[in-house]
Amino acid sequence: MQPQSNRRHDASQQRYPAAGMIRQMREGWRQLRASRPGSRFKDQYRRRHEGSQSAWKRPVFLALGSLLAVAGVFLMPAPGPGMVVVFIGGLLLSRESLAVARFFDWLEMRLLRMLAWARRTWRNMSLLARTGTIAVIASVAGALGFAALAVFHSIQG
């Protein structure tokens, strides 16, 4: 006979099937964060392919990841979550493709090096240089946002 807590868990999964999927996603995210930078995406790929999996899952994840990545590219000029959508699409692809997982590991290491350089550079800047940098970044972001808004209004109107 199953312990009381397991029966409750099984019953809640039957009533709310999405709860199991959300639990799986949280566990996958926890494992991804816990892995070592530079190998976390390959680790995720290997964990995903260790056991048997349904024949339909691989093509579905590849199609969904590709669709999200392409949609994210089209969303990038607009203010909003373009990069996030590309990243989620890439995550789905990296679960199913070792080449994409290797690329994400390489990209992560490259971005971490760039971030470390930016932090060092920022710490060594004077107050005037920091203020100027912030003003330039804000101006460029505003101009890009205005340009995206103008493009979308011209497409709609």
C-alpha positions in Angstrom: 0.0 0.0 0.0 1.2 3.5 -0.9 2.0 6.0 1.8 -0.6 8.8 2.3 1.6 11.5 0.8 2.2 9.6 -2.5 -1.5 8.9 -2.9 -2.2 12.6 -2.5 0.5 13.4 -5.0 -0.9 10.9 -7.6 -4.4 12.2 -7.0 -3.4 15.8 -7.5 -1.5 14.9 -10.8 -4.7 13.2 -12.1 -6.8 16.2 -11.3 -4.2 18.8 -12.5 -2.1 17.2 -15.3 -0.2 20.5 -15.8 1.1 20.3 -12.3 3.4 17.4 -13.2 4.7 19.2 -16.2 5.4 22.4 -14.2 7.2 20.3 -11.6 9.3 18.7 -14.3 10.2 22.1 -15.8 11.2 23.4 -12.3 13.4 20.4 -11.7 15.0 20.8 -15.2 15.7 24.5 -14.5 17.1 23.7 -11.1 19.5 21.1 -12.6 20.5 23.5 -15.4 21.4 26.2 -12.8 23.2 23.7 -10.6 25.5 22.5 -13.5 28.9 24.0 -14.1 29.1 26.9 -16.6 30.6 25.7 -19.9 29.0 22.3 -19.7 25.5 22.9 -18.3 23.7 22.6 -21.7 25.6 19.4 -22.7 24.8 18.0 -19.2 21.1 18.8 -19.8 21.3 17.1 -23.2 22.8 14.0 -21.7 20.3 13.8 -18.9 17.5 14.1 -21.4 18.8 11.3 -23.5 19.9 8.9 -20.7 16.6 7.0 -20.4 14.0 6.1 -23.0 11.8 8.8 -24.3 8.7 8.9 -26.4 9.2 8.9 -30.1 7.1 12.0 -30.6 8.9 14.2 -28.1 12.1 14.8 -30.1 10.4 16.2 -33.2 7.9 18.2 -31.1 10.7 19.9 -29.1 12.7 20.5 -32.2 9.8 22.1 -34.0 8.7 24.1 -31.0 12.2 25.3 -30.3 12.8 26.3 -33.9 9.4 28.1 -34.1 10.1 30.0 -30.9 13.7 30.9 -32.0 12.4 32.3 -35.3 9.5 34.1 -33.7 11.9 35.7 -31.2 14.1 37.0 -34.0 11.0 38.7 -35.5 10.1 40.1 -32.1 13.5 41.6 -31.4 13.0 45.0 -33.0 9.8 45.5 -30.9 10.0 46.5 -27.3 9.4 43.3 -25.3 10.6 39.8 -24.9 12.3 39.0 -28.2 15.6 37.9 -26.7 13.7 35.9 -24.0 11.7 34.0 -26.7 14.9 33.3 -28.7 16.5 32.0 -25.5 13.6 29.7 -24.6 13.6 28.4 -28.2 17.3 27.8 -28.0 16.9 26.0 -24.7 14.3 23.6 -26.2 16.6 23.0 -29.2 19.6 22.4 -26.9 17.7 19.6 -25.1 17.4 17.7 -28.4 20.6 18.7 -30.3 24.1 18.1 -29.0 25.4 20.7 -31.6 23.1 23.4 -30.2 24.0 22.4 -26.6 27.7 22.8 -27.4 27.0 26.2 -29.0 25.1 27.4 -25.9 27.9 26.2 -23.7 30.4 28.1 -25.9 28.2 31.2 -25.9 27.7 31.1 -22.2 31.5 31.1 -21.6 31.9 33.9 -24.1 29.2 36.0 -22.4 30.7 35.4 -18.9 34.1 36.7 -20.1 32.4 39.8 -21.7 30.5 40.4 -18.5 33.7 40.1 -16.4 35.4 42.6 -18.8 32.5 45.0 -18.5 32.5 44.9 -14.7 36.3 45.6 -14.6 35.9 48.4 -17.0 33.0 49.9 -15.2 34.8 49.8 -11.8 37.8 51.6 -13.4 35.7 54.4 -15.0 35.4 57.9 -13.5 32.0 59.2 -12.5 31.9 61.5 -15.6 32.6 58.5 -17.9 29.9 56.4 -16.2 27.4 59.2 -16.5 28.3 59.6 -20.2 28.0 55.8 -20.8 24.6 55.7 -19.2 23.5 58.7 -21.3 24.7 57.1 -24.5 23.1 53.7 -23.7 19.8 55.4 -22.8 19.8 57.5 -26.1 20.5 54.4 -28.2 17.8 52.4 -26.5 15.3 55.2 -26.9 16.2 55.6 -30.6 15.9 51.9 -31.2 12.5 51.8 -29.4 11.3 54.8 -31.4 12.4 53.2 -34.7 10.7 49.9 -33.8 7.5 51.8 -32.9 7.7 53.8 -36.2 8.2 50.5 -38.2 5.2 48.8 -36.5 3.0 51.8 -37.0 3.9 52.0 -40.7 3.2 48.3 -41.2 -0.2 48.6 -39.5 -1.3 51.9 -41.0 
